[in-house]
Amino acid sequence: MQQTIPAIRDLSKRILAEEAHSAFNAFEKLRQHLAKLVGIAGFQSLLARSLVLAKPEALWLLSVRVGSGGRLEEIHEGDTPSEALVAEGYTALLAQFLALLVTFIGESLMLRLVQEIWPTVRLNDMNSPSEETTT
């Protein structure tokens, strides 16, 4: 399981709070922006990979899939998870997505994209362990 750095997880929580805890709204905004750069298929691939990486953190995500056009779809099977578990799962999903963006386009471009989409979300310094300097 790929672990996201805590700063990316915190950023994901702030984004979801900005979106009133609606992961669907957050991913729709990301889809609209990123589809211009990587196409719908590219966005779908990133979201699908993020979903695979996030599922071990929130097993209820097994009932979520990436539908046509790169949109999240819930498949209602069994019990509905608690609101806290849903928030935790979507935080994990968004954090994995942002971590993949960091891998592919770098931290500064990912942060620029987030700032463009959510200008009121506070961005923290997100130095990963490999970027920290020692004196």
N, C-alpha and C positions, 0 to 999 in steps of 0.2 A: 504494500500500500504506500503510495507516495504521500508524504506528509507535507503540508503547506507550512510556510513560515508563519509565526504568530502575527506578524504585521499584515500579511495578506488576509488572514482570517479576520482580523480586526477591521480592516478596510471593507471586507465583504459584509460584516455586520452593520457597518455604517451605511453602506449602499442600500442594504435591505431595509434599514430603518428609514432612510430617505424615501424609499418606495412603499412605505407603510407595510413592510414585510411581505410584499408581493414579488416573489421570484419571477413570476411570469412577466411582470412589467419590467423588471431589471433586465432579464434576458431579451425581451423584445427590443429594448433600447440598444442593447449591445448588438443584437442581430441587425438592426437598421444601420448602425454605424459600420460594423465590420463587414457586412455583406458587400458594401461598396469597395472594400479593399481585397477581400479574399473570396468573394462570391458566396452564394447561399450554401453550396456544397462544402466549401471550406469552413464556414461557420458551423454547419451541421456536424462536420467531423470533429471540430474542437469541442462542441457541446457534448457529442456522444462520448468522446474520450473522457471528458470531465465527469460525466455521469458514471462511467465505469470506475473511475478512480474514487469517486465519492461514495459509492454504494457500500463499501465495507464500513464506512463511518456512520451510515444511516440506512439500515436494511430496508426501511419502508420505501426508499428510492427505487427498489425493484419494481414498484408500481408506476414509475415515471419513465417515459420514453421520449426520444426526440422524433417528432413527427415531420411531416412534409413541410418544407420551407424553413426548417430549423426551429420550429416552435416546440416548447415543452408540452407534453400531454400526460395527464394522469389517467392511469387505468385503475378504476375503482374496483379493488378486490379486497375482500376481508375487512377487518377493522380499520377505522380511520385513526391514524396516529394522533397523539396529543399535539396541541399547538406548539409546545416547547420542542417536541421531537421534529415537527415539521420545520420550525425555524432553524434548528440545528442542522437538519439535512440540507436545506437550501443554502445555509451558510457554507457548509462543506462543499456543495456543488459549485457555488460561485467562487469560493476560494480556489478550488481546483482549476476552474476556468481561467481565473486571473493568473494563477501560477503557470499554466500552459502558455498564456500570452507572454509572460516574463521570459519563459524558455525560448519562445520563437521570435519575439520582437524586442525583448529587453525591458528592463524595469522602467526606464524613463519614458519610453513610448507607451507602455501600458498605463502608467500614471497620467500621462497627457491625455490619453483616450478617456480614462475615468473622469478626469477633470473637465473634459469637454462635454461629456454626457451628464455628469452630476457636479456642476460648478460649486454647489454649496457643501459638498462632502469634504470634510477635512482630510487631507493627506498627511500621513506620518512619514518620517524618514524610514525607509524600508530596507535597510542594509541587511542582506542575507549574510550568513556566516562567511561565505566565500568572498564577500565584498568588504568585510570589516578590515580595518587597518590596525596594526599593532605598533605601538611606539616604545 
